[in-house]
């Protein structure tokens, strides 16, 4: 498997698009300048200055596909020509009231309908705190039960989950449930696995997200496997490293408790890869959606598929990367016949700003990722110049 072939990686991008990506990643690689830019952007947003146009023409175009479904489907259709599926993600953050929860729920059903109609993906994804109060998820996670005063609100959340799973079953689609911060995750896990016992019998409909940067997740994975043993239910797992490291460590320090996050990158990589090995060793009980930009982890997954004699196109294993990142991995895997899905955020510029800020922070803090993107783009620009001469 060759992840260095830039002709394959960037075949869907024009020269102008390649150059835009180059300038953006070069800016992100300048850590101090990027940090100043983030602070300035936050200030402009706080002062309610008109930044939407600037954002849309720069970072938004790299990491998001459109403000609405009409714009986004063009990207999805384009990627489909290269055998890549698209998991459309209406990227709003946690909501605060019933009206917003209902809007997110309706949007999720709409995305499911459109995705099925266009035949661009078998998957949809949603964020639990877009369907219910983060405070309630936290309260139940801490207490371990639902109080009488919270029963009605919790039942509304459960009903939204159920209706999404029901709609997915009718359309023969699959649902990826995002992971959130550790202090609210237990309530989410319990609710999702409770529904797996109901919906994952005919096929693996529900995938729960496990964040391997948490130092307890491999043990948790084994516990869930043991719990489901003999149930004839496939466990759907979306395996990722994690998205809230700075937030998790900051909270642990402020509240004076041990951080649930692995101490360093080596331990995080070890946790992720050991989780991969465990799942493949027990692949008859699992279906796996691998969300990683790490080349070594993707190569390990390919190797484990070969060891377990799993066909490249087997529906038991999917690979995934975010839109705008790691095209060298996505397109190379798809070229070899593996199942690959790009996670494609979309939505109004103002609403996806928190997502975009995380992408900026991620690409600034993980210099290895940014430098790799920059190196590959530079290589492709040079290749295209030579092919013209």
Buried (B, 14 or more C-beta within 10 A) or exposed (E): EEBEBBEBBBBBBEEEEBEBBBEBBBBBBEEEEBBEBBEEBEEBBEEEEEBBEBBBEBBBBBBBBBBEBEEBBEBBEEBBEBBBBBBBBBBBBBBEEEEBBBBBBEBBBEBBBBBBEBEBBBBBBBBBBBBBBBBBBBBBBEEEEBEEEBEEBBEBBBEBBBEBBEBBBEBEBBBBBBBBBBBBBBBBBEBBBEBBEEBBEEEBBBBBBBBBBBBEBBEBBEEBBEEBEEEEBBBBBBBBBBBBBEEBBEBBEEEEEEBBBBEEEEBBBBBBBBBBBBBBEBBEBBBBBBBBBBBEBBEBBBEBBEEBEBEEEBEBBBBBBBBBBBBBBBBBBBBBEBBBBBBBBBBBBEBBBEBBBBBBBBBBBBEEBBBBBBBBBBBBBEBBEEEEE
